[in-house]
Amino acid sequence: AQKVTQAQTEISVVEKEDVTLDCVYETRDTTYYLFWYKQPPSGELVFLIRRNSFDEQNEISGRYSWNFQKSTSSFNFTITASQVVDSAVYFCALQILTGGGNKLTFGTGTQLKVEL
Amino acid sequence: DSGVTQTPKHLITATGQRVTLRCSPRSGDLSVYWYQQSLDQGLQFLIHYYNGEERAKGNILERFSAQQFPDLHSELNLSSLELGDSALYFCASSVGLRESPLHFGNGTRLTVT
């Protein structure tokens, strides 16, 4: 069975601080994808990144960066110089590629509050 | 804007009723997925359709059913509604069967009173 754990329920930071959101996953499959989604207060789910299990290169996109470590089954997300607009719930998700269909297993989310 | 359109945005109905949620996938996407987000269960996968065929089922109740039509839009039917069915229902779409990211719509917020 697949499982995604986001141990941090809520994080509060002051604007311009860096913040890291943790994600630990469990799967026996060797081929899988990991995702991060953002859910702002308006409610929609916004796709941020997808990483496949064979690509352990870290990725940076503007103020966002992702650290994938297969050895520790972690896919952590760092926001540099946080801004109030980053306030949202962030979900990590796991997708396995076996079987006839496709589903994402989501973590419980981390609520990030960025204050002035 | 993800390109996935869900209607209606909000729905308020009474217990025992039946509702239909509609989803139009992004242009070119053949896969449609339904997810339920509730406070106690989090984001739960319900069902996946690819080009009109059901491909995977998750924690979908027997009172719920879905289908994907030839024009690729999808409907999620919820019947004999209970208070516990109140949730945000998301539709997502992707290009292929598995190896492409899911893009989510804005969701339909269902309130059962």
Interface residues (C-beta under 8 A of the other chain):
Chain A: Y33 F35 Y37 S42 G43 E44 L45 V46 F47 R50 F91 A93 Q95 L97 G99 G100 G101 N102 K103 L104 T105 F106 G107 T108 G109
Chain B: S2 S31 Y33 Y35 G42 L43 F45 H48 Y50 R55 A56 K57 G58 L88 F90 A92 S94 L97 R98 E99 P101 L102 H103 F104 G105 N106 G107 R109
